[in-house]
Amino acid sequence: MIDQSTSGELLDTKEEFSLVKRAKSFTHAGRGVVVFIKTTHNAWIHLILAAVAVFLGIFFSITTTEWLFIILAAGFVLVTEAINTAIEIDIDLTSPEYHPYAKDTKDVAAGAVLIAALTAFLIGFMIFTPYVLTLIR
C-alpha cells in the first residue's frame, strides 16, 4: 500500500496479505454493482439490449469468435456506464453547485458511454446482419 505524507512524499507502507480483507473488497465491489444497477436507469437499457443480443446469438447459433465480440461489447458498455455513474456521484458530492468544469466532466463521461454504445451497436450490426439477411431470403 502506498500512502502520502503531509509533505507530499509517497510512503511505502507494507500491508500483509489478508484473505479476509480480499473477501471484504469483493463484498464492497458487489455492493457497488448493486448500487449501479439500482440507481442507473440506463444500465437497465444496456442490460436489456445485452439480453437481446444473447437471445439473437443463441437463436442464430453464432460462432465462438462472434460470442467473444458480443460479450466484450456488452461488457465495454456496462463498464463505461458504471464509470460514468461513479464520476457523476463524485461530481455531485464535490461540486454540488453548478460549475462549468463539473458539467464538462459529466458530459465527457456520458460521451464515453455513447462511444461504447455506438461501438457495441456496430459490432452487433456486423455480426447479426448476415444472419438476418439469410433468414429473410
The first five atom37 places (N, CA, C, CB, O) and aatype in JSON, in Angstrom:
{
  "aatype": [12, 9, 3, 5, 15, 16, 15, 7, 6, 10, 10, 3, 16, 11, 6, 6, 13, 15, 10, 19, 11, 1, 0, 11, 15, 13, 16, 8, 0, 7, 1, 7, 19, 19, 19, 13, 9, 11, 16, 16, 8, 2, 0, 17, 9, 8, 10, 9, 10, 0, 0, 19, 0, 19, 13, 10, 7, 9, 13, 13, 15, 9, 16, 16, 16, 6, 17, 10, 13, 9, 9, 10, 0, 0, 7, 13, 19, 10, 19, 16, 6, 0, 9, 2, 16, 0, 9, 6, 9, 3, 9, 3, 10, 16, 15, 14, 6, 18, 8, 14, 18, 0, 11, 3, 16, 11, 3, 19, 0, 0, 7, 0, 19, 10, 9, 0, 0, 10, 16, 0, 13, 10, 9, 7, 13, 12, 9, 13, 16, 14, 18, 19, 10, 16, 10, 9, 1],
  "atom_mask": [
    [1, 1, 1, 1, 1],
    [1, 1, 1, 1, 1],
    [1, 1, 1, 1, 1],
    [1, 1, 1, 1, 1],
    [1, 1, 1, 1, 1],
    [1, 1, 1, 1, 1],
    [1, 1, 1, 1, 1],
    [1, 1, 1, 0, 1],
    [1, 1, 1, 1, 1],
    [1, 1, 1, 1, 1],
    [1, 1, 1, 1, 1],
    [1, 1, 1, 1, 1],
    [1, 1, 1, 1, 1],
    [1, 1, 1, 1, 1],
    [1, 1, 1, 1, 1],
    [1, 1, 1, 1, 1],
    [1, 1, 1, 1, 1],
    [1, 1, 1, 1, 1],
    [1, 1, 1, 1, 1],
    [1, 1, 1, 1, 1],
    [1, 1, 1, 1, 1],
    [1, 1, 1, 1, 1],
    [1, 1, 1, 1, 1],
    [1, 1, 1, 1, 1],
    [1, 1, 1, 1, 1],
    [1, 1, 1, 1, 1],
    [1, 1, 1, 1, 1],
    [1, 1, 1, 1, 1],
    [1, 1, 1, 1, 1],
    [1, 1, 1, 0, 1],
    [1, 1, 1, 1, 1],
    [1, 1, 1, 0, 1],
    [1, 1, 1, 1, 1],
    [1, 1, 1, 1, 1],
    [1, 1, 1, 1, 1],
    [1, 1, 1, 1, 1],
    [1, 1, 1, 1, 1],
    [1, 1, 1, 1, 1],
    [1, 1, 1, 1, 1],
    [1, 1, 1, 1, 1],
    [1, 1, 1, 1, 1],
    [1, 1, 1, 1, 1],
    [1, 1, 1, 1, 1],
    [1, 1, 1, 1, 1],
    [1, 1, 1, 1, 1],
    [1, 1, 1, 1, 1],
    [1, 1, 1, 1, 1],
    [1, 1, 1, 1, 1],
    [1, 1, 1, 1, 1],
    [1, 1, 1, 1, 1],
    [1, 1, 1, 1, 1],
    [1, 1, 1, 1, 1],
    [1, 1, 1, 1, 1],
    [1, 1, 1, 1, 1],
    [1, 1, 1, 1, 1],
    [1, 1, 1, 1, 1],
    [1, 1, 1, 0, 1],
    [1, 1, 1, 1, 1],
    [1, 1, 1, 1, 1],
    [1, 1, 1, 1, 1],
    [1, 1, 1, 1, 1],
    [1, 1, 1, 1, 1],
    [1, 1, 1, 1, 1],
    [1, 1, 1, 1, 1],
    [1, 1, 1, 1, 1],
    [1, 1, 1, 1, 1],
    [1, 1, 1, 1, 1],
    [1, 1, 1, 1, 1],
    [1, 1, 1, 1, 1],
    [1, 1, 1, 1, 1],
    [1, 1, 1, 1, 1],
    [1, 1, 1, 1, 1],
    [1, 1, 1, 1, 1],
    [1, 1, 1, 1, 1],
    [1, 1, 1, 0, 1],
    [1, 1, 1, 1, 1],
    [1, 1, 1, 1, 1],
    [1, 1, 1, 1, 1],
    [1, 1, 1, 1, 1],
    [1, 1, 1, 1, 1],
    [1, 1, 1, 1, 1],
    [1, 1, 1, 1, 1],
    [1, 1, 1, 1, 1],
    [1, 1, 1, 1, 1],
    [1, 1, 1, 1, 1],
    [1, 1, 1, 1, 1],
    [1, 1, 1, 1, 1],
    [1, 1, 1, 1, 1],
    [1, 1, 1, 1, 1],
    [1, 1, 1, 1, 1],
    [1, 1, 1, 1, 1],
    [1, 1, 1, 1, 1],
    [1, 1, 1, 1, 1],
    [1, 1, 1, 1, 1],
    [1, 1, 1, 1, 1],
    [1, 1, 1, 1, 1],
    [1, 1, 1, 1, 1],
    [1, 1, 1, 1, 1],
    [1, 1, 1, 1, 1],
    [1, 1, 1, 1, 1],
    [1, 1, 1, 1, 1],
    [1, 1, 1, 1, 1],
    [1, 1, 1, 1, 1],
    [1, 1, 1, 1, 1],
    [1, 1, 1, 1, 1],
    [1, 1, 1, 1, 1],
    [1, 1, 1, 1, 1],
    [1, 1, 1, 1, 1],
    [1, 1, 1, 1, 1],
    [1, 1, 1, 1, 1],
    [1, 1, 1, 0, 1],
    [1, 1, 1, 1, 1],
    [1, 1, 1, 1, 1],
    [1, 1, 1, 1, 1],
    [1, 1, 1, 1, 1],
    [1, 1, 1, 1, 1],
    [1, 1, 1, 1, 1],
    [1, 1, 1, 1, 1],
    [1, 1, 1, 1, 1],
    [1, 1, 1, 1, 1],
    [1, 1, 1, 1, 1],
    [1, 1, 1, 1, 1],
    [1, 1, 1, 1, 1],
    [1, 1, 1, 0, 1],
    [1, 1, 1, 1, 1],
    [1, 1, 1, 1, 1],
    [1, 1, 1, 1, 1],
    [1, 1, 1, 1, 1],
    [1, 1, 1, 1, 1],
    [1, 1, 1, 1, 1],
    [1, 1, 1, 1, 1],
    [1, 1, 1, 1, 1],
    [1, 1, 1, 1, 1],
    [1, 1, 1, 1, 1],
    [1, 1, 1, 1, 1],
    [1, 1, 1, 1, 1],
    [1, 1, 1, 1, 1]
  ],
  "atom_positions": [
    [[0.85, -1.17, 0.0], [0.0, 0.0, 0.0], [0.9, 1.23, 0.0], [-0.97, 0.0, 1.23], [1.94, 1.26, 0.67]],
    [[0.51, 2.24, -0.73], [1.28, 3.47, -0.79], [0.45, 4.57, -0.16], [1.69, 3.83, -2.24], [-0.73, 4.74, -0.47]],
    [[1.1, 5.32, 0.71], [0.43, 6.4, 1.42], [1.17, 7.69, 1.08], [0.39, 6.14, 2.98], [2.32, 7.66, 0.65]],
    [[0.51, 8.81, 1.27], [1.16, 10.09, 1.01], [1.29, 10.85, 2.31], [0.36, 10.92, -0.04], [0.33, 11.02, 3.05]],
    [[2.51, 11.3, 2.58], [2.74, 12.07, 3.81], [2.21, 13.48, 3.63], [4.26, 12.09, 4.18], [1.83, 13.88, 2.54]],
    [[2.19, 14.22, 4.73], [1.71, 15.6, 4.67], [2.61, 16.49, 3.83], [1.58, 16.17, 6.06], [2.19, 17.54, 3.35]],
    [[3.86, 16.06, 3.64], [4.77, 16.87, 2.82], [4.67, 16.51, 1.34], [6.21, 16.7, 3.29], [5.39, 17.08, 0.52]],
    [[3.79, 15.57, 0.99], [3.61, 15.21, -0.4], [4.44, 14.02, -0.84], [0.0, 0.0, 0.0], [4.31, 13.55, -1.97]],
    [[5.32, 13.52, 0.06], [6.14, 12.35, -0.29], [5.29, 11.1, -0.27], [7.34, 12.2, 0.67], [4.34, 10.98, 0.51]],
    [[5.64, 10.16, -1.15], [4.95, 8.88, -1.13], [5.67, 7.97, -0.15], [4.91, 8.24, -2.55], [6.89, 7.81, -0.2]],
    [[4.92, 7.37, 0.74], [5.48, 6.46, 1.73], [5.03, 5.05, 1.41], [5.05, 6.86, 3.16], [3.87, 4.83, 1.08]],
    [[5.93, 4.1, 1.49], [5.61, 2.7, 1.24], [5.23, 2.05, 2.56], [6.8, 1.95, 0.56], [6.1, 1.77, 3.39]],
    [[3.96, 1.82, 2.75], [3.5, 1.17, 3.98], [3.07, -0.24, 3.63], [2.33, 1.97, 4.66], [1.95, -0.46, 3.15]],
    [[3.94, -1.19, 3.86], [3.66, -2.59, 3.52], [2.55, -3.11, 4.4], [4.92, -3.46, 3.69], [2.57, -2.98, 5.62]],
    [[1.57, -3.71, 3.75], [0.46, -4.3, 4.47], [0.44, -5.78, 4.13], [-0.89, -3.61, 4.11], [0.58, -6.16, 2.97]],
    [[0.27, -6.61, 5.14], [0.26, -8.04, 4.92], [-0.99, -8.45, 4.15], [0.35, -8.8, 6.24], [-2.05, -7.86, 4.31]],
    [[-0.83, -9.49, 3.32], [-1.95, -10.04, 2.58], [-2.94, -10.66, 3.54], [-1.46, -11.07, 1.55], [-2.55, -11.35, 4.49]],
    [[-4.22, -10.42, 3.31], [-5.25, -10.95, 4.19], [-6.42, -11.44, 3.34], [-5.71, -9.88, 5.22], [-6.99, -10.68, 2.56]],
    [[-6.76, -12.72, 3.48], [-7.92, -13.26, 2.78], [-9.21, -12.58, 3.21], [-8.03, -14.76, 3.0], [-10.11, -12.37, 2.4]],
    [[-9.29, -12.24, 4.47], [-10.48, -11.56, 4.99], [-10.65, -10.2, 4.3], [-10.39, -11.39, 6.53], [-11.75, -9.84, 3.9]],
    [[-9.54, -9.45, 4.18], [-9.61, -8.15, 3.52], [-9.94, -8.3, 2.04], [-8.28, -7.4, 3.68], [-10.67, -7.47, 1.48]],
    [[-9.41, -9.35, 1.39], [-9.74, -9.58, -0.02], [-11.22, -9.92, -0.16], [-8.87, -10.73, -0.62], [-11.88, -9.43, -1.08]],
    [[-11.75, -10.73, 0.74], [-13.17, -11.07, 0.71], [-14.03, -9.82, 0.92], [-13.5, -12.12, 1.79], [-15.06, -9.65, 0.26]],
    [[-13.61, -8.95, 1.83], [-14.34, -7.71, 2.06], [-14.31, -6.82, 0.82], [-13.74, -6.95, 3.25], [-15.3, -6.16, 0.5]],
    [[-13.19, -6.82, 0.1], [-13.12, -5.99, -1.11], [-14.11, -6.5, -2.16], [-11.69, -5.99, -1.68], [-14.69, -5.71, -2.89]],
    [[-14.3, -7.83, -2.23], [-15.31, -8.38, -3.14], [-16.71, -7.97, -2.69], [-15.2, -9.92, -3.21], [-17.58, -7.69, -3.52]],
    [[-16.92, -7.94, -1.38], [-18.22, -7.52, -0.85], [-18.5, -6.07, -1.23], [-18.26, -7.69, 0.69], [-19.61, -5.73, -1.63]],
    [[-17.48, -5.22, -1.09], [-17.64, -3.81, -1.47], [-17.91, -3.67, -2.97], [-16.38, -3.0, -1.08], [-18.76, -2.88, -3.39]],
    [[-17.19, -4.44, -3.77], [-17.4, -4.39, -5.22], [-18.8, -4.86, -5.58], [-16.34, -5.25, -5.95], [-19.46, -4.28, -6.44]],
    [[-19.25, -5.92, -4.92], [-20.61, -6.41, -5.16], [-21.65, -5.38, -4.79], [0.0, 0.0, 0.0], [-22.64, -5.2, -5.51]],
    [[-21.43, -4.69, -3.68], [-22.34, -3.61, -3.28], [-22.34, -2.51, -4.34], [-21.92, -3.03, -1.9], [-23.39, -1.93, -4.65]],
    [[-21.16, -2.23, -4.9], [-21.08, -1.23, -5.96], [-21.9, -1.62, -7.18], [0.0, 0.0, 0.0], [-22.56, -0.77, -7.79]],
    [[-21.86, -2.89, -7.54], [-22.66, -3.37, -8.67], [-24.15, -3.2, -8.37], [-22.33, -4.86, -8.99], [-24.92, -2.77, -9.23]],
    [[-24.55, -3.54, -7.14], [-25.96, -3.39, -6.76], [-26.38, -1.92, -6.81], [-26.19, -3.97, -5.34], [-27.45, -1.6, -7.33]],
    [[-25.55, -1.02, -6.27], [-25.85, 0.42, -6.32], [-25.96, 0.87, -7.76], [-24.75, 1.24, -5.58], [-26.88, 1.61, -8.12]],
    [[-25.04, 0.42, -8.6], [-25.06, 0.78, -10.02], [-26.36, 0.34, -10.68], [-23.86, 0.14, -10.75], [-27.01, 1.14, -11.36]],
    [[-26.75, -0.91, -10.48], [-27.95, -1.44, -11.12], [-29.21, -0.75, -10.58], [-28.05, -2.96, -10.9], [-30.12, -0.44, -11.35]],
    [[-29.26, -0.51, -9.27], [-30.44, 0.1, -8.66], [-30.62, 1.57, -9.03], [-30.37, -0.03, -7.15], [-31.74, 2.06, -9.13]],
    [[-29.52, 2.28, -9.22], [-29.61, 3.74, -9.37], [-29.42, 4.25, -10.79], [-28.59, 4.37, -8.5], [-29.64, 5.43, -11.05]],
    [[-29.03, 3.38, -11.7], [-28.71, 3.85, -13.05], [-29.72, 3.28, -14.04], [-27.27, 3.44, -13.45], [-29.63, 2.11, -14.43]],
    [[-30.68, 4.11, -14.45], [-31.72, 3.65, -15.35], [-31.16, 3.2, -16.69], [-32.74, 4.74, -15.56], [-31.65, 2.24, -17.28]],
    [[-30.13, 3.87, -17.17], [-29.53, 3.47, -18.44], [-28.9, 2.08, -18.37], [-28.47, 4.49, -18.87], [-28.8, 1.39, -19.38]],
    [[-28.48, 1.67, -17.19], [-27.92, 0.32, -17.03], [-28.96, -0.73, -17.4], [-27.42, 0.1, -15.58], [-28.65, -1.75, -18.01]],
    [[-30.21, -0.46, -17.03], [-31.29, -1.41, -17.38], [-31.45, -1.5, -18.89], [-32.63, -0.99, -16.72], [-31.64, -2.59, -19.43]],
    [[-31.37, -0.37, -19.56], [-31.47, -0.37, -21.03], [-30.33, -1.19, -21.62], [-31.44, 1.09, -21.59], [-30.55, -2.02, -22.51]],
    [[-29.11, -0.97, -21.13], [-27.95, -1.72, -21.64], [-28.1, -3.21, -21.35], [-26.65, -1.19, -21.0], [-27.78, -4.04, -22.2]],
    [[-28.59, -3.56, -20.17], [-28.78, -4.97, -19.83], [-29.85, -5.62, -20.7], [-29.16, -5.11, -18.35], [-29.71, -6.78, -21.11]],
    [[-30.93, -4.9, -20.98], [-31.97, -5.43, -21.86], [-31.43, -5.65, -23.27], [-33.19, -4.49, -21.89], [-31.69, -6.68, -23.89]],
    [[-30.68, -4.67, -23.78], [-30.09, -4.82, -25.12], [-29.07, -5.96, -25.15], [-29.43, -3.51, -25.57], [-28.96, -6.67, -26.14]],
    [[-28.32, -6.13, -24.07], [-27.38, -7.25, -23.99], [-28.15, -8.58, -24.0], [-26.5, -7.15, -22.71], [-27.73, -9.53, -24.65]],
    [[-29.27, -8.62, -23.29], [-30.11, -9.84, -23.28], [-30.66, -10.13, -24.68], [-31.27, -9.69, -22.28], [-30.73, -11.29, -25.09]],
    [[-31.04, -9.09, -25.41], [-31.5, -9.27, -26.8], [-30.36, -9.85, -27.65], [-31.99, -7.92, -27.4], [-30.59, -10.76, -28.44]],
    [[-29.16, -9.32, -27.47], [-28.01, -9.84, -28.23], [-27.74, -11.3, -27.88], [-26.76, -8.99, -27.95], [-27.43, -12.1, -28.76]],
    [[-27.86, -11.65, -26.6], [-27.67, -13.04, -26.2], [-28.75, -13.92, -26.82], [-27.7, -13.18, -24.65], [-28.46, -15.01, -27.32]],
    [[-29.99, -13.46, -26.79], [-31.08, -14.22, -27.42], [-30.8, -14.44, -28.9], [-32.44, -13.49, -27.24], [-30.91, -15.56, -29.41]],
    [[-30.42, -13.37, -29.6], [-30.12, -13.49, -31.03], [-28.92, -14.41, -31.27], [-29.83, -12.1, -31.64], [-28.91, -15.19, -32.22]],
    [[-27.93, -14.32, -30.4], [-26.77, -15.19, -30.53], [-27.14, -16.65, -30.4], [0.0, 0.0, 0.0], [-26.65, -17.49, -31.16]],
    [[-28.01, -16.96, -29.45], [-28.48, -18.34, -29.29], [-29.35, -18.74, -30.47], [-29.27, -18.5, -27.96], [-29.19, -19.84, -31.02]],
    [[-30.26, -17.87, -30.87], [-31.17, -18.15, -31.98], [-30.41, -18.45, -33.28], [-32.12, -16.96, -32.19], [-30.75, -19.39, -34.0]],
    [[-29.39, -17.64, -33.56], [-28.64, -17.8, -34.81], [-27.43, -18.72, -34.66], [-28.19, -16.45, -35.31], [-26.71, -18.95, -35.64]],
    [[-27.19, -19.23, -33.48], [-26.02, -20.11, -33.23], [-24.73, -19.46, -33.74], [-26.22, -21.49, -33.9], [-24.02, -20.03, -34.57]],
    [[-24.46, -18.26, -33.23], [-23.27, -17.55, -33.69], [-22.0, -18.29, -33.25], [-23.27, -16.09, -33.15], [-22.03, -19.14, -32.36]],
    [[-20.9, -17.94, -33.9], [-19.63, -18.62, -33.64], [-19.03, -18.18, -32.3], [-18.63, -18.35, -34.77], [-19.46, -17.19, -31.71]],
    [[-18.05, -18.93, -31.84], [-17.36, -18.58, -30.6], [-16.71, -17.2, -30.71], [-16.3, -19.63, -30.26], [-16.77, -16.42, -29.76]],
    [[-16.11, -16.91, -31.83], [-15.49, -15.6, -32.03], [-16.53, -14.49, -31.97], [-14.74, -15.56, -33.38], [-16.29, -13.44, -31.38]],
    [[-17.68, -14.73, -32.58], [-18.75, -13.73, -32.53], [-19.25, -13.54, -31.09], [-19.92, -14.14, -33.45], [-19.56, -12.42, -30.68]],
    [[-19.34, -14.65, -30.32], [-19.72, -14.54, -28.91], [-18.72, -13.68, -28.14], [-19.81, -15.94, -28.28], [-19.11, -12.87, -27.31]],
    [[-17.45, -13.87, -28.43], [-16.43, -13.07, -27.74], [-16.65, -11.57, -27.99], [-15.01, -13.48, -28.2], [-16.55, -10.76, -27.07]],
    [[-16.94, -11.22, -29.24], [-17.17, -9.81, -29.56], [-18.44, -9.29, -28.88], [-17.27, -9.63, -31.07], [-18.45, -8.16, -28.39]],
    [[-19.49, -10.09, -28.85], [-20.73, -9.67, -28.19], [-20.5, -9.46, -26.7], [-21.85, -10.72, -28.42], [-20.93, -8.46, -26.14]],
    [[-19.83, -10.4, -26.07], [-19.55, -10.3, -24.63], [-18.68, -9.09, -24.32], [-18.87, -11.59, -24.11], [-18.95, -8.34, -23.39]],
    [[-17.62, -8.92, -25.11], [-16.74, -7.76, -24.89], [-17.48, -6.44, -25.12], [-15.52, -7.84, -25.81], [-17.29, -5.49, -24.36]],
    [[-18.31, -6.38, -26.15], [-19.04, -5.15, -26.44], [-20.02, -4.83, -25.31], [-19.8, -5.26, -27.77], [-20.09, -3.69, -24.86]],
    [[-20.77, -5.83, -24.84], [-21.72, -5.6, -23.75], [-20.98, -5.2, -22.47], [-22.58, -6.87, -23.5], [-21.42, -4.29, -21.77]],
    [[-19.89, -5.86, -22.18], [-19.09, -5.52, -21.0], [-18.51, -4.13, -21.1], [0.0, 0.0, 0.0], [-18.48, -3.39, -20.12]],
    [[-18.05, -3.76, -22.28], [-17.48, -2.43, -22.53], [-18.52, -1.35, -22.23], [-17.0, -2.31, -24.01], [-18.21, -0.35, -21.59]],
    [[-19.75, -1.55, -22.68], [-20.81, -0.57, -22.43], [-21.13, -0.5, -20.94], [-22.08, -0.94, -23.23], [-21.25, 0.59, -20.38]],
    [[-21.28, -1.65, -20.29], [-21.61, -1.65, -18.86], [-20.5, -1.04, -18.02], [-21.9, -3.07, -18.39], [-20.78, -0.32, -17.06]],
    [[-19.26, -1.32, -18.36], [-18.14, -0.75, -17.61], [-18.1, 0.77, -17.77], [-16.81, -1.37, -18.07], [-17.92, 1.49, -16.79]],
    [[-18.27, 1.26, -19.0], [-18.24, 2.72, -19.18], [-19.43, 3.38, -18.48], [-18.25, 3.07, -20.69], [-19.3, 4.47, -17.94]],
    [[-20.58, 2.71, -18.5], [-21.75, 3.26, -17.79], [-21.5, 3.3, -16.28], [-23.02, 2.42, -18.1], [-21.88, 4.26, -15.61]],
    [[-20.86, 2.26, -15.75], [-20.55, 2.23, -14.31], [-19.55, 3.31, -13.95], [-20.0, 0.85, -13.91], [-19.7, 3.98, -12.93]],
    [[-18.53, 3.5, -14.78], [-17.55, 4.57, -14.52], [-18.23, 5.93, -14.62], [-16.36, 4.48, -15.52], [-17.96, 6.82, -13.81]],
    [[-19.1, 6.11, -15.61], [-19.86, 7.35, -15.74], [-20.68, 7.61, -14.48], [-20.77, 7.29, -16.98], [-20.73, 8.74, -13.99]],
    [[-21.33, 6.58, -13.97], [-22.14, 6.72, -12.76], [-21.26, 7.12, -11.57], [-22.89, 5.41, -12.45], [-21.63, 8.0, -10.8]],
    [[-20.11, 6.48, -11.44], [-19.19, 6.82, -10.34], [-18.72, 8.27, -10.45], [-17.97, 5.86, -10.33], [-18.64, 8.97, -9.44]],
    [[-18.43, 8.71, -11.65], [-18.0, 10.1, -11.86], [-19.13, 11.06, -11.49], [-17.56, 10.33, -13.33], [-18.89, 12.07, -10.83]],
    [[-20.35, 10.74, -11.92], [-21.49, 11.6, -11.59], [-21.71, 11.68, -10.08], [-22.76, 11.09, -12.28], [-21.96, 12.76, -9.55]],
    [[-21.61, 10.55, -9.39], [-21.77, 10.55, -7.93], [-20.71, 11.43, -7.29], [-21.68, 9.11, -7.37], [-21.01, 12.22, -6.4]],
    [[-19.46, 11.29, -7.75], [-18.37, 12.08, -7.18], [-18.54, 13.57, -7.47], [-17.03, 11.59, -7.73], [-18.36, 14.4, -6.58]],
    [[-18.89, 13.9, -8.7], [-19.07, 15.31, -9.04], [-20.22, 15.92, -8.23], [-19.35, 15.47, -10.56], [-20.11, 17.06, -7.76]],
    [[-21.31, 15.18, -8.07], [-22.43, 15.7, -7.28], [-22.02, 15.95, -5.83], [-23.61, 14.72, -7.32], [-22.51, 16.88, -5.19]],
    [[-21.11, 15.12, -5.32], [-20.63, 15.28, -3.96], [-19.65, 16.45, -3.84], [-19.96, 14.0, -3.47], [-19.77, 17.28, -2.93]],
    [[-18.7, 16.53, -4.76], [-17.63, 17.51, -4.64], [-17.97, 18.87, -5.23], [-16.39, 16.99, -5.31], [-17.34, 19.88, -4.9]],
    [[-18.98, 18.91, -6.11], [-19.36, 20.18, -6.72], [-20.88, 20.27, -6.8], [-18.73, 20.32, -8.13], [-21.45, 20.25, -7.88]],
    [[-21.53, 20.39, -5.63], [-23.0, 20.38, -5.64], [-23.61, 21.59, -6.36], [-23.5, 20.34, -4.22], [-24.71, 21.5, -6.9]],
    [[-22.89, 22.7, -6.36], [-23.39, 23.86, -7.1], [-22.88, 23.76, -8.54], [-22.95, 25.2, -6.42], [-21.89, 23.08, -8.82]],
    [[-23.57, 24.45, -9.45], [-23.19, 24.39, -10.86], [-21.79, 24.94, -11.07], [-24.2, 25.16, -11.72], [-21.42, 25.99, -10.54]],
    [[-21.04, 24.22, -11.85], [-19.72, 24.69, -12.28], [-19.5, 24.17, -13.7], [-18.57, 24.22, -11.29], [-19.78, 23.0, -13.97]],
    [[-19.01, 25.02, -14.61], [-18.85, 24.56, -15.99], [-17.89, 23.37, -16.12], [-18.35, 25.7, -16.84], [-18.09, 22.52, -17.0]],
    [[-16.87, 23.28, -15.29], [-15.96, 22.13, -15.36], [-16.65, 20.85, -14.91], [-14.71, 22.38, -14.51], [-16.41, 19.77, -15.45]],
    [[-17.51, 20.98, -13.9], [-18.28, 19.81, -13.44], [-19.19, 19.33, -14.56], [-19.11, 20.15, -12.16], [-19.32, 18.13, -14.79]],
    [[-19.83, 20.26, -15.26], [-20.69, 19.91, -16.38], [-19.87, 19.23, -17.48], [-21.41, 21.16, -16.94], [-20.28, 18.2, -18.02]],
    [[-18.71, 19.8, -17.8], [-17.85, 19.21, -18.82], [-17.44, 17.79, -18.44], [-16.6, 20.08, -19.05], [-17.44, 16.89, -19.27]],
    [[-17.08, 17.6, -17.17], [-16.66, 16.27, -16.7], [-17.78, 15.27, -16.89], [-16.24, 16.32, -15.23], [-17.57, 14.17, -17.4]],
    [[-18.98, 15.64, -16.48], [-20.13, 14.75, -16.63], [-20.43, 14.48, -18.1], [-21.36, 15.34, -15.95], [-20.73, 13.35, -18.47]],
    [[-20.36, 15.51, -18.93], [-20.66, 15.34, -20.36], [-19.64, 14.45, -21.06], [-20.72, 16.7, -21.05], [-19.99, 13.63, -21.9]],
    [[-18.38, 14.62, -20.71], [-17.34, 13.77, -21.31], [-17.53, 12.31, -20.89], [-15.93, 14.27, -20.9], [-17.4, 11.41, -21.71]],
    [[-17.83, 12.1, -19.62], [-18.08, 10.73, -19.15], [-19.29, 10.12, -19.86], [-18.29, 10.72, -17.62], [-19.25, 8.95, -20.24]],
    [[-20.35, 10.9, -20.03], [-21.52, 10.41, -20.75], [-21.17, 10.16, -22.22], [-22.68, 11.43, -20.64], [-21.69, 9.23, -22.83]],
    [[-20.32, 10.99, -22.77], [-19.86, 10.79, -24.15], [-19.11, 9.47, -24.31], [0.0, 0.0, 0.0], [-19.21, 8.82, -25.35]],
    [[-18.36, 9.1, -23.29], [-17.65, 7.81, -23.34], [-18.64, 6.66, -23.41], [-16.74, 7.65, -22.11], [-18.41, 5.68, -24.12]],
    [[-19.74, 6.77, -22.68], [-20.78, 5.74, -22.75], [-21.39, 5.71, -24.15], [-21.88, 6.0, -21.68], [-21.64, 4.63, -24.69]],
    [[-21.63, 6.86, -24.71], [-22.19, 6.93, -26.07], [-21.25, 6.27, -27.08], [-22.46, 8.39, -26.48], [-21.7, 5.52, -27.94]],
    [[-19.97, 6.54, -26.96], [-18.99, 5.92, -27.86], [-19.01, 4.4, -27.7], [-17.56, 6.46, -27.58], [-19.0, 3.66, -28.69]],
    [[-19.05, 3.93, -26.45], [-19.1, 2.49, -26.19], [-20.37, 1.87, -26.75], [-19.0, 2.21, -24.69], [-20.33, 0.79, -27.35]],
    [[-21.51, 2.55, -26.56], [-22.79, 2.02, -27.04], [-22.82, 1.98, -28.57], [-23.94, 2.88, -26.52], [-23.32, 1.01, -29.15]],
    [[-22.3, 3.01, -29.22], [-22.25, 3.0, -30.69], [-21.32, 1.9, -31.2], [-21.79, 4.37, -31.21], [-21.62, 1.25, -32.2]],
    [[-20.21, 1.7, -30.52], [-19.3, 0.62, -30.88], [-19.99, -0.73, -30.75], [-18.03, 0.65, -30.0], [-19.89, -1.58, -31.63]],
    [[-20.69, -0.93, -29.64], [-21.42, -2.19, -29.42], [-22.5, -2.38, -30.49], [-22.05, -2.21, -28.02], [-22.7, -3.49, -30.99]],
    [[-23.2, -1.3, -30.83], [-24.22, -1.39, -31.87], [-23.6, -1.82, -33.2], [-24.93, -0.04, -32.04], [-24.14, -2.7, -33.88]],
    [[-22.48, -1.22, -33.56], [-21.83, -1.57, -34.83], [-21.36, -3.03, -34.83], [-20.64, -0.64, -35.09], [-21.48, -3.73, -35.84]],
    [[-20.84, -3.48, -33.7], [-20.42, -4.88, -33.6], [-21.63, -5.8, -33.77], [-19.72, -5.15, -32.23], [-21.57, -6.76, -34.53]],
    [[-22.7, -5.49, -33.06], [-23.91, -6.3, -33.19], [-24.47, -6.27, -34.6], [0.0, 0.0, 0.0], [-24.89, -7.3, -35.14]],
    [[-24.47, -5.1, -35.2], [-24.96, -4.96, -36.58], [-24.15, -5.81, -37.53], [-24.92, -3.48, -37.02], [-24.7, -6.51, -38.38]],
    [[-22.83, -5.76, -37.4], [-21.95, -6.52, -38.29], [-22.09, -8.03, -38.08], [-20.49, -6.11, -38.08], [-21.99, -8.8, -39.03]],
    [[-22.34, -8.44, -36.86], [-22.47, -9.87, -36.58], [-23.84, -10.38, -37.02], [-22.27, -10.14, -35.08], [-23.91, -11.42, -37.67]],
    [[-24.91, -9.68, -36.69], [-26.25, -10.22, -36.89], [-26.85, -9.95, -38.27], [-27.16, -9.67, -35.86], [-27.73, -10.69, -38.7]],
    [[-26.41, -8.91, -38.97], [-26.99, -8.6, -40.28], [-26.91, -9.78, -41.25], [-26.3, -7.4, -40.88], [-27.93, -10.1, -41.86]],
    [[-25.76, -10.44, -41.42], [-25.75, -11.58, -42.35], [-26.72, -12.7, -41.95], [-24.34, -12.14, -42.45], [-27.33, -13.32, -42.82]],
    [[-26.85, -12.96, -40.67], [-27.78, -14.0, -40.2], [-29.23, -13.6, -40.51], [-27.61, -14.24, -38.68], [-30.02, -14.42, -40.98]],
    [[-29.57, -12.33, -40.25], [-30.93, -11.86, -40.52], [-31.22, -11.89, -42.02], [-31.13, -10.43, -39.97], [-32.31, -12.3, -42.43]],
    [[-30.27, -11.46, -42.84], [-30.47, -11.49, -44.28], [-30.65, -12.92, -44.8], [-29.29, -10.82, -44.99], [-31.46, -13.16, -45.69]],
    [[-29.9, -13.85, -44.26], [-30.05, -15.26, -44.64], [-31.43, -15.77, -44.24], [-28.95, -16.13, -43.98], [-32.06, -16.52, -44.99]],
    [[-31.91, -15.38, -43.09], [-33.22, -15.8, -42.6], [-34.33, -15.25, -43.5], [-33.43, -15.34, -41.15], [-35.31, -15.94, -43.79]],
    [[-34.18, -14.0, -43.92], [-35.18, -13.34, -44.78], [-35.26, -14.01, -46.15], [-34.85, -11.84, -44.95], [-36.35, -14.18, -46.7]],
    [[-34.12, -14.39, -46.69], [-34.08, -14.98, -48.02], [-34.67, -16.3, -47.98], [-32.69, -15.07, -48.57], [-34.74, -16.98, -49.0]]
  ]
}
